[in-house]
Amino acid sequence: MLMKKISRRSFLAAMAVLAAGGLAGCGAADNGLQIIRIGHNQSTNHPTHTGLTAFETYIEEQLGDKYDVQIFPSELLGSQNEMVQLTQTGAITFCVASNSLLETFSENYTLFNLPYLFSSAEAYHASMDDPAIVGPIFESTKQAGFEAVTWLDAGTRNFYTVKTPINTPADLRGLKIRVQQSPTNVRMMELLGGSATPMGFGDVYTALQAQMLDGAENNELALTDNGHGDVCKYYSYTMHQMIPDILIGNLGFMDGLSEEERAIFDEGFQILNQTQREAWGTAVEEAKDYAQNVQGVNFIYPDIAPFQEAVAPMHEEMLEDYPDLAPIYELIQAHNAEYAAQA
């Protein structure tokens, strides 16, 4: 996959933010430390930011005589797509990107975007913790200038809408639903009967409010942390995807680490992963409570079998289009058998 070119507008916008913080240029702070810039699109209340803060603390405890870790939340460095491109160039060191977006940089990520790929949350976690599964996928973007270094839990994706409750796939017909910017998600909506509207996450609230969208699909935290529950009053547990967020690092930076430094960073990535995952479950429960009791969101629990049946052809299509992914797909099926969904 060829490296995508960053737009001049995106680069200048991010550089303006970096320059405002005195960070542009050689990448060194006034105290001589090398700056490690990390961008993500969530608020400072989000488990992702909590995990990144733990990573920052650990790296500076271990290597504080060399590195200054700085975290930029809430799309301060641009949309996820823009931040990925900035990570390619080395303008920033790390960023958090959805697996769906990374599909446009490496076809290997298509696998994790498949609807109903995992039988349960336990199977999802076991698969993402399995080096035989994630290794070939995480390394597949090196030719694009970055590598994946760890995954973050983004829960289960479900549909939520402004006016129309979703109980069956037929309820999606004619609705404009925001999806992540990936061909797989567009195909999913095509099979479910809705009108896919790929859009950067930061633009979704305004589009929902202006009724440019009828709904979106995401986890519960989007309702509260991003205010979508102020507009969308129906949240349907279709559980159609479990898509991880991925922390990616600039390849030049990663390859430039000494063996000892890389070991410390790898431990930091593990701390980030575990801290974020531990915070996730609590955050989901709090978000659901707030959405229901303060925002007035109605939670719906439809029969997911018709949704599974509608998108089932995507599994065969993926295996036909990407036969090299078949062994990894089978490893996931083994975890699915071990951690089957509870009836």
KOLNUVEX-918623 format. One line per field, with one value per residue: x, y, z of N, C-alpha, C in turn; residue number from 1. Coordinates in steps of 0.1 Angstrom, whole numbers, always signed. Layout:
<sites>
n_c1	c(X;...)
n_c2	c(Y;...)
n_c3	c(Z;...)
ca_c1	c(X;...)
ca_c2	c(Y;...)
ca_c3	c(Z;...)
c_c1	c(X;...)
c_c2	c(Y;...)
c_c3	c(Z;...)
pos	c(NUM;...)
</sites>
This chain:
<sites>
n_c1	c(+9;+7;+21;+0;-5;-1;-23;-17;-32;-40;-15;-4;-23;-20;+7;+5;-8;+12;+34;+23;+25;+52;+66;+73;+96;+129;+121;+129;+128;+131;+147;+163;+154;+141;+111;+82;+54;+20;-11;-46;-82;-100;-116;-102;-113;-116;-111;-89;-73;-66;-51;-30;-18;-8;+11;+28;+37;+52;+72;+86;+94;+113;+129;+133;+154;+159;+136;+106;+73;+44;+9;-18;-50;-85;-86;-67;-46;-56;-79;-84;-74;-57;-39;-27;-14;+4;+19;+31;+49;+65;+61;+45;+49;+34;+1;-34;-55;-84;-90;-106;-99;-73;-74;-74;-48;-35;-45;-47;-58;-85;-96;-102;-122;-145;-180;-195;-173;-162;-172;-177;-170;-149;-137;-129;-110;-91;-83;-71;-50;-34;-3;+1;-20;-23;+3;+12;-6;-2;+24;+22;+21;+45;+58;+45;+54;+49;+42;+21;+18;+4;-29;-62;-91;-122;-147;-180;-196;-226;-258;-271;-297;-315;-343;-356;-361;-340;-348;-348;-330;-345;-353;-333;-334;-331;-320;-295;-265;-237;-206;-174;-144;-140;-138;-150;-169;-187;-196;-209;-231;-244;-254;-270;-289;-290;-279;-247;-226;-196;-174;-153;-148;-149;-167;-192;-211;-221;-232;-252;-268;-276;-292;-282;-274;-290;-283;-258;-230;-215;-197;-209;-198;-196;-221;-221;-195;-189;-213;-233;-256;-272;-286;-293;-317;-322;-307;-294;-286;-271;-246;-227;-200;-167;-143;-110;-91;-60;-27;-3;+31;+56;+78;+105;+112;+107;+125;+148;+153;+173;+181;+176;+160;+138;+128;+119;+99;+82;+73;+60;+39;+24;+16;+0;-20;-32;-40;-59;-78;-87;-100;-120;-144;-156;-161;-179;-202;-208;-213;-236;-254;-256;-265;-290;-304;-300;-296;-317;-318;-330;-325;-322;-328;-324;-331;-303;-298;-310;-295;-269;-273;-277;-252;-235;-225;-202;-180;-173;-167;-145;-126;-123;-113;-90;-70;-47;-53;-67;-56;-52;-78;-89;-76;-88;-114;-109;-105;-131;-146;-137;-144;-173;-203;-225;-256)
n_c2	c(-12;+21;+50;+75;+108;+137;+164;+198;+217;+202;+197;+222;+231;+214;+220;+246;+244;+229;+247;+268;+258;+258;+238;+231;+225;+214;+194;+193;+202;+233;+226;+207;+182;+154;+157;+138;+135;+129;+122;+122;+116;+118;+130;+145;+130;+105;+69;+63;+85;+84;+60;+68;+88;+73;+59;+81;+89;+66;+64;+88;+85;+64;+73;+100;+117;+120;+121;+140;+136;+145;+149;+153;+158;+154;+159;+180;+180;+176;+156;+120;+108;+128;+129;+104;+107;+127;+113;+95;+112;+120;+143;+142;+119;+96;+84;+78;+57;+45;+11;+8;+31;+25;+5;+17;+21;-3;-33;-55;-48;-50;-73;-71;-53;-66;-72;-88;-104;-114;-137;-130;-106;-116;-134;-115;-100;-120;-127;-103;-101;-121;-128;-142;-135;-106;-98;-101;-83;-58;-52;-46;-21;-9;-3;+20;+38;+38;+19;-4;-4;-11;-22;-8;-9;-5;-11;-23;-17;+0;+9;+42;+66;+96;+99;+75;+44;+15;-16;-38;-47;-36;-12;+6;+14;+39;+57;+80;+72;+78;+64;+49;+58;+37;+11;-13;-7;+9;-11;-28;-12;-10;-36;-38;-20;+7;+41;+48;+71;+82;+98;+121;+118;+140;+157;+147;+153;+179;+174;+156;+172;+192;+177;+165;+140;+109;+93;+74;+51;+36;+32;+33;+55;+76;+87;+102;+113;+126;+140;+130;+118;+139;+145;+122;+98;+72;+41;+13;-20;-36;-47;-50;-47;-52;-32;-25;+4;+17;+22;+39;+42;+64;+52;+58;+69;+47;+28;+40;+38;+25;-9;-12;+10;+4;-18;-6;+11;-8;-20;+2;+5;-18;-11;+11;-2;-20;-2;+14;-5;-14;+8;+11;-6;+5;+31;+27;+18;+40;+59;+48;+49;+77;+85;+74;+84;+111;+123;+112;+89;+62;+28;+0;-35;-54;-84;-98;-116;-113;-91;-102;-122;-106;-94;-115;-124;-109;-121;-143;-129;-114;-134;-145;-123;-116;-140;-145;-138;-158;-178;-163;-156;-181;-186;-167;-178;-200;-189;-179;-202;-211;-191;-187;-169;-162;-177)
n_c3	c(+0;-10;+6;+19;+8;+28;+32;+23;+38;+61;+72;+77;+96;+118;+124;+132;+157;+170;+169;+184;+209;+212;+200;+174;+147;+155;+172;+198;+232;+252;+273;+262;+260;+241;+223;+226;+208;+212;+197;+200;+196;+216;+247;+277;+297;+289;+288;+271;+272;+298;+299;+282;+297;+319;+304;+297;+322;+330;+310;+313;+339;+336;+314;+316;+315;+289;+272;+267;+271;+255;+254;+232;+233;+220;+192;+187;+171;+147;+126;+129;+106;+96;+117;+115;+91;+98;+116;+99;+86;+107;+120;+143;+169;+179;+175;+182;+164;+148;+140;+117;+101;+96;+78;+53;+49;+51;+38;+54;+78;+73;+82;+111;+110;+102;+105;+133;+138;+161;+187;+213;+240;+254;+236;+218;+232;+238;+213;+204;+221;+213;+199;+175;+160;+159;+153;+124;+113;+126;+118;+92;+82;+80;+56;+50;+67;+94;+125;+142;+178;+200;+211;+219;+239;+224;+229;+221;+191;+183;+169;+170;+170;+159;+157;+149;+163;+162;+155;+138;+108;+87;+97;+93;+67;+43;+61;+69;+80;+100;+94;+101;+83;+62;+36;+43;+63;+48;+30;+49;+58;+34;+30;+52;+46;+51;+45;+41;+56;+55;+77;+96;+131;+147;+134;+137;+158;+152;+127;+133;+150;+131;+116;+93;+94;+103;+122;+139;+146;+173;+204;+238;+251;+233;+234;+258;+264;+241;+236;+220;+228;+236;+214;+199;+207;+208;+213;+201;+208;+187;+184;+164;+157;+171;+173;+175;+188;+178;+187;+170;+159;+147;+122;+118;+143;+160;+150;+156;+183;+210;+219;+247;+252;+236;+249;+272;+262;+251;+275;+285;+266;+272;+298;+291;+276;+295;+315;+302;+294;+319;+328;+310;+313;+336;+327;+307;+321;+336;+316;+304;+324;+328;+303;+301;+324;+325;+300;+287;+270;+252;+257;+236;+229;+205;+186;+175;+154;+128;+119;+119;+99;+77;+71;+68;+43;+40;+53;+37;+14;+22;+28;+2;-12;+2;+6;+21;+46;+57;+75;+99;+104;+110;+134;+150;+150;+165;+191;+193;+196;+220;+237;+236;+230;+257;+262)
ca_c1	c(+0;+15;+19;-9;+1;-8;-27;-10;-40;-39;-1;-3;-32;-13;+19;+1;-10;+25;+41;+17;+31;+67;+70;+77;+111;+138;+116;+136;+123;+141;+156;+171;+148;+134;+97;+74;+40;+10;-24;-58;-94;-110;-114;-93;-120;-118;-101;-77;-64;-61;-40;-18;-12;+0;+23;+36;+43;+62;+83;+93;+101;+124;+138;+130;+166;+160;+123;+94;+61;+33;-3;-27;-64;-96;-83;-60;-36;-64;-87;-76;-68;-47;-29;-20;-5;+15;+28;+39;+60;+73;+57;+42;+55;+24;-13;-44;-63;-93;-87;-113;-92;-60;-78;-71;-33;-31;-56;-47;-67;-98;-101;-107;-134;-156;-190;-197;-161;-159;-184;-180;-160;-138;-130;-123;-98;-82;-77;-62;-38;-27;+7;+0;-31;-21;+16;+12;-14;+4;+36;+19;+21;+59;+62;+38;+61;+45;+39;+12;+25;-5;-43;-70;-104;-132;-160;-189;-203;-241;-265;-279;-304;-322;-358;-361;-355;-335;-351;-345;-323;-354;-355;-322;-336;-332;-314;-281;-258;-223;-197;-160;-140;-134;-147;-157;-181;-196;-203;-218;-243;-251;-261;-280;-300;-289;-271;-234;-220;-182;-172;-144;-155;-151;-178;-205;-221;-227;-240;-265;-276;-282;-300;-275;-273;-301;-278;-244;-228;-203;-199;-218;-191;-199;-233;-218;-182;-190;-225;-243;-269;-281;-294;-298;-325;-324;-294;-298;-275;-269;-233;-223;-186;-158;-132;-100;-83;-46;-16;+7;+43;+65;+88;+118;+114;+108;+137;+160;+154;+182;+175;+172;+149;+127;+122;+111;+87;+73;+66;+50;+27;+16;+9;-11;-31;-39;-47;-70;-88;-93;-108;-131;-156;-163;-165;-191;-213;-211;-219;-249;-263;-258;-272;-304;-311;-298;-298;-330;-316;-337;-317;-330;-320;-330;-326;-292;-297;-312;-283;-258;-276;-276;-239;-228;-217;-189;-170;-169;-161;-131;-117;-120;-105;-77;-68;-36;-58;-75;-50;-55;-93;-91;-71;-99;-125;-106;-109;-146;-151;-133;-152;-186;-213;-234;-270)
ca_c2	c(+0;+33;+60;+85;+121;+146;+176;+210;+223;+194;+198;+236;+232;+208;+227;+258;+240;+226;+260;+276;+252;+259;+224;+229;+226;+202;+184;+193;+213;+243;+219;+198;+168;+151;+157;+128;+141;+119;+128;+113;+124;+118;+141;+141;+121;+92;+59;+64;+96;+79;+51;+75;+95;+63;+57;+93;+88;+55;+67;+99;+79;+56;+79;+114;+125;+121;+124;+148;+131;+155;+144;+163;+152;+161;+163;+192;+179;+173;+144;+108;+106;+138;+126;+93;+112;+134;+103;+90;+122;+123;+156;+137;+106;+86;+88;+67;+56;+34;+1;+11;+40;+19;-3;+24;+21;-17;-42;-65;-44;-53;-84;-67;-45;-74;-72;-100;-113;-120;-142;-124;-97;-124;-138;-103;-97;-131;-126;-91;-104;-132;-123;-148;-128;-92;-95;-99;-71;-47;-49;-45;-7;-4;+4;+33;+48;+36;+6;-4;-9;-18;-20;-2;-14;+5;-17;-28;-7;-2;+20;+52;+75;+108;+98;+62;+33;+4;-30;-47;-40;-28;+2;+14;+18;+53;+65;+84;+68;+80;+53;+52;+60;+24;+4;-24;-1;+13;-23;-32;-4;-14;-49;-36;-12;+21;+50;+50;+85;+82;+112;+122;+117;+154;+164;+140;+160;+190;+168;+151;+184;+198;+166;+160;+126;+104;+85;+70;+38;+37;+27;+42;+68;+86;+94;+111;+120;+135;+147;+125;+115;+151;+146;+109;+94;+57;+34;-1;-29;-45;-53;-54;-47;-49;-27;-18;+15;+12;+32;+37;+50;+68;+41;+63;+70;+34;+21;+47;+34;+15;-21;-10;+19;-2;-26;+3;+16;-19;-21;+14;+1;-27;-3;+18;-12;-25;+9;+18;-16;-14;+20;+10;-11;+15;+42;+23;+17;+54;+65;+43;+55;+91;+87;+70;+91;+125;+127;+106;+80;+49;+16;-10;-47;-61;-97;-95;-126;-107;-83;-111;-128;-96;-91;-127;-125;-102;-130;-150;-119;-110;-145;-146;-111;-116;-153;-146;-136;-169;-185;-155;-157;-194;-185;-160;-188;-209;-182;-178;-215;-212;-180;-185;-160;-168;-177)
ca_c3	c(+0;-10;+16;+14;+10;+37;+25;+28;+48;+73;+78;+83;+107;+129;+127;+139;+171;+176;+170;+195;+221;+212;+197;+160;+145;+156;+181;+211;+241;+257;+282;+255;+259;+228;+226;+220;+207;+210;+194;+199;+193;+227;+257;+288;+306;+282;+292;+262;+277;+311;+296;+277;+309;+326;+296;+298;+335;+330;+301;+319;+351;+331;+304;+317;+312;+274;+265;+272;+265;+255;+249;+226;+231;+214;+178;+187;+160;+135;+126;+130;+93;+95;+127;+110;+81;+105;+122;+88;+83;+119;+127;+156;+172;+180;+175;+183;+152;+147;+131;+105;+93;+91;+66;+41;+47;+49;+36;+65;+89;+69;+90;+123;+107;+98;+115;+140;+137;+174;+193;+226;+244;+259;+224;+212;+240;+237;+199;+203;+230;+207;+189;+162;+152;+157;+147;+110;+109;+132;+111;+78;+77;+81;+44;+50;+76;+108;+129;+154;+189;+210;+208;+230;+238;+220;+232;+211;+183;+181;+162;+177;+160;+164;+158;+146;+170;+153;+161;+127;+97;+79;+103;+88;+53;+40;+71;+68;+92;+100;+97;+100;+70;+56;+26;+50;+70;+38;+26;+59;+57;+21;+32;+62;+40;+54;+37;+48;+54;+61;+83;+107;+143;+152;+127;+139;+166;+144;+116;+140;+154;+120;+109;+81;+97;+111;+133;+138;+153;+181;+218;+247;+255;+223;+238;+269;+263;+229;+236;+209;+235;+237;+201;+196;+219;+207;+212;+199;+210;+176;+187;+151;+156;+181;+165;+184;+185;+176;+189;+160;+161;+135;+121;+121;+158;+166;+146;+162;+197;+213;+224;+260;+252;+230;+259;+281;+255;+250;+288;+285;+257;+280;+308;+284;+272;+307;+322;+294;+295;+332;+329;+300;+319;+345;+319;+299;+330;+340;+304;+302;+335;+325;+291;+304;+334;+324;+286;+282;+259;+254;+253;+229;+229;+194;+182;+165;+144;+114;+115;+116;+87;+66;+68;+68;+31;+41;+57;+25;+5;+27;+26;-12;-16;+9;+11;+30;+60;+62;+87;+110;+106;+116;+148;+157;+152;+177;+203;+194;+201;+234;+245;+229;+236;+266;+258)
c_c1	c(+9;+12;+10;-2;-7;-11;-19;-19;-39;-25;+0;-11;-25;-1;+16;-1;+4;+34;+36;+22;+46;+73;+75;+92;+118;+132;+122;+130;+134;+151;+164;+166;+141;+119;+90;+59;+31;-4;-35;-71;-104;-107;-105;-99;-120;-107;-88;-67;-58;-49;-28;-11;-3;+13;+33;+44;+55;+74;+92;+100;+114;+134;+136;+142;+168;+147;+113;+82;+50;+21;-13;-41;-73;-93;-75;-50;-43;-72;-78;-68;-56;-35;-21;-10;+7;+24;+37;+51;+69;+70;+52;+47;+46;+10;-22;-53;-72;-88;-93;-105;-79;-62;-74;-56;-28;-43;-57;-57;-82;-104;-108;-120;-146;-167;-192;-185;-159;-172;-187;-168;-147;-130;-123;-109;-87;-75;-67;-50;-30;-17;+6;-11;-27;-7;+17;+5;-7;+17;+34;+19;+35;+63;+55;+44;+57;+42;+30;+20;+17;-20;-50;-84;-114;-146;-167;-196;-218;-246;-272;-285;-312;-337;-363;-354;-351;-338;-348;-337;-332;-356;-344;-324;-338;-326;-299;-274;-243;-216;-183;-155;-132;-144;-155;-170;-191;-204;-212;-231;-251;-259;-272;-292;-299;-280;-258;-229;-207;-179;-162;-152;-158;-162;-191;-215;-228;-236;-253;-274;-283;-291;-295;-273;-286;-296;-263;-242;-214;-206;-206;-211;-193;-212;-230;-206;-182;-203;-236;-256;-278;-290;-300;-305;-327;-310;-297;-286;-275;-256;-227;-208;-179;-145;-122;-95;-68;-37;-6;+19;+51;+76;+102;+122;+116;+121;+150;+162;+165;+174;+169;+160;+137;+120;+114;+99;+77;+66;+56;+38;+18;+9;-2;-23;-39;-46;-60;-81;-95;-103;-121;-144;-164;-168;-178;-204;-218;-218;-233;-259;-266;-267;-287;-311;-309;-301;-311;-329;-323;-328;-325;-322;-327;-324;-315;-291;-300;-301;-271;-260;-274;-262;-230;-220;-203;-177;-164;-162;-147;-121;-113;-111;-91;-74;-57;-41;-65;-69;-53;-70;-96;-87;-82;-111;-122;-109;-124;-152;-148;-141;-165;-195;-222;-249;-279)
c_c2	c(+12;+43;+71;+99;+130;+159;+188;+217;+216;+196;+212;+237;+226;+215;+240;+255;+236;+238;+268;+271;+252;+246;+222;+230;+213;+191;+183;+205;+222;+236;+208;+184;+167;+150;+145;+133;+129;+125;+118;+122;+123;+129;+136;+132;+107;+82;+59;+74;+91;+69;+58;+83;+85;+60;+69;+92;+78;+59;+78;+94;+71;+63;+94;+123;+127;+126;+132;+144;+141;+149;+155;+156;+159;+167;+177;+192;+175;+160;+132;+106;+116;+134;+113;+98;+120;+125;+97;+99;+124;+136;+154;+123;+94;+92;+75;+68;+44;+24;+3;+20;+34;+9;+3;+25;+7;-26;-52;-62;-46;-64;-80;-58;-53;-74;-87;-110;-121;-125;-136;-114;-105;-130;-127;-100;-107;-130;-114;-92;-115;-127;-129;-141;-114;-89;-92;-86;-58;-42;-45;-31;-1;+3;+17;+43;+47;+22;+6;-10;-15;-15;-14;-7;-2;+0;-23;-16;-10;+10;+29;+62;+86;+105;+84;+51;+21;-9;-41;-40;-32;-14;+11;+19;+33;+62;+68;+82;+70;+67;+57;+51;+47;+18;-6;-18;+3;+0;-28;-25;-7;-26;-47;-27;+3;+28;+54;+64;+85;+97;+111;+123;+131;+161;+158;+147;+171;+185;+162;+162;+191;+189;+163;+145;+122;+96;+82;+56;+40;+31;+37;+55;+79;+94;+105;+120;+130;+141;+141;+122;+127;+152;+133;+102;+79;+50;+19;-11;-40;-52;-58;-55;-45;-45;-20;-5;+11;+24;+29;+47;+53;+57;+46;+64;+56;+27;+28;+45;+24;+2;-19;+0;+13;-11;-18;+8;+4;-21;-10;+11;-8;-20;+5;+9;-16;-14;+13;+8;-16;-3;+19;+5;-2;+26;+39;+23;+31;+61;+61;+49;+70;+93;+84;+79;+106;+130;+121;+97;+67;+38;+5;-23;-56;-75;-94;-105;-121;-98;-91;-118;-119;-94;-103;-129;-119;-110;-138;-141;-116;-122;-148;-135;-112;-130;-155;-144;-148;-176;-176;-156;-170;-193;-177;-170;-197;-202;-180;-190;-216;-202;-177;-176;-168;-166;-169)
c_c3	c(+0;+1;+11;+17;+19;+29;+31;+39;+61;+80;+84;+96;+120;+133;+135;+154;+177;+178;+182;+208;+222;+208;+183;+159;+147;+165;+195;+220;+245;+266;+276;+254;+246;+231;+219;+220;+204;+208;+195;+198;+204;+237;+268;+298;+301;+287;+283;+268;+291;+309;+291;+288;+317;+318;+297;+312;+336;+322;+307;+332;+347;+323;+305;+315;+297;+267;+274;+265;+266;+248;+244;+224;+222;+200;+177;+175;+147;+137;+127;+117;+92;+105;+122;+99;+87;+112;+111;+86;+95;+125;+141;+157;+172;+179;+177;+171;+153;+137;+117;+96;+88;+80;+53;+39;+45;+48;+47;+76;+86;+78;+103;+122;+104;+109;+120;+138;+150;+181;+206;+229;+248;+247;+217;+219;+238;+223;+198;+212;+224;+196;+176;+153;+149;+150;+133;+105;+114;+124;+96;+73;+77;+68;+42;+60;+90;+112;+141;+166;+200;+206;+221;+228;+234;+222;+220;+204;+181;+174;+172;+168;+167;+167;+157;+154;+160;+160;+151;+116;+88;+84;+98;+74;+52;+50;+68;+81;+91;+103;+96;+86;+65;+47;+33;+56;+60;+33;+36;+59;+44;+23;+43;+57;+43;+44;+44;+45;+62;+65;+94;+120;+149;+146;+130;+147;+159;+133;+122;+144;+143;+111;+95;+82;+105;+123;+131;+145;+160;+195;+226;+251;+245;+227;+248;+267;+251;+227;+226;+215;+237;+224;+198;+208;+218;+205;+212;+199;+199;+177;+174;+149;+169;+175;+175;+179;+186;+179;+179;+163;+148;+134;+123;+135;+164;+163;+152;+177;+199;+218;+238;+260;+246;+240;+269;+275;+254;+263;+289;+277;+265;+291;+303;+282;+285;+314;+315;+295;+308;+334;+321;+306;+328;+337;+312;+309;+334;+328;+302;+312;+332;+313;+293;+313;+333;+309;+280;+271;+262;+248;+248;+228;+218;+193;+172;+154;+130;+110;+111;+102;+75;+62;+67;+55;+31;+45;+46;+16;+9;+25;+11;-17;-10;+15;+21;+45;+65;+74;+100;+114;+113;+131;+156;+160;+163;+190;+204;+199;+216;+243;+237;+237;+245;+261;+267)
pos	c(1;2;3;4;5;6;7;8;9;10;11;12;13;14;15;16;17;18;19;20;21;22;23;24;25;26;27;28;29;30;31;32;33;34;35;36;37;38;39;40;41;42;43;44;45;46;47;48;49;50;51;52;53;54;55;56;57;58;59;60;61;62;63;64;65;66;67;68;69;70;71;72;73;74;75;76;77;78;79;80;81;82;83;84;85;86;87;88;89;90;91;92;93;94;95;96;97;98;99;100;101;102;103;104;105;106;107;108;109;110;111;112;113;114;115;116;117;118;119;120;121;122;123;124;125;126;127;128;129;130;131;132;133;134;135;136;137;138;139;140;141;142;143;144;145;146;147;148;149;150;151;152;153;154;155;156;157;158;159;160;161;162;163;164;165;166;167;168;169;170;171;172;173;174;175;176;177;178;179;180;181;182;183;184;185;186;187;188;189;190;191;192;193;194;195;196;197;198;199;200;201;202;203;204;205;206;207;208;209;210;211;212;213;214;215;216;217;218;219;220;221;222;223;224;225;226;227;228;229;230;231;232;233;234;235;236;237;238;239;240;241;242;243;244;245;246;247;248;249;250;251;252;253;254;255;256;257;258;259;260;261;262;263;264;265;266;267;268;269;270;271;272;273;274;275;276;277;278;279;280;281;282;283;284;285;286;287;288;289;290;291;292;293;294;295;296;297;298;299;300;301;302;303;304;305;306;307;308;309;310;311;312;313;314;315;316;317;318;319;320;321;322;323;324;325;326;327;328;329;330;331;332;333;334;335;336;337;338;339;340;341;342;343)
</sites>
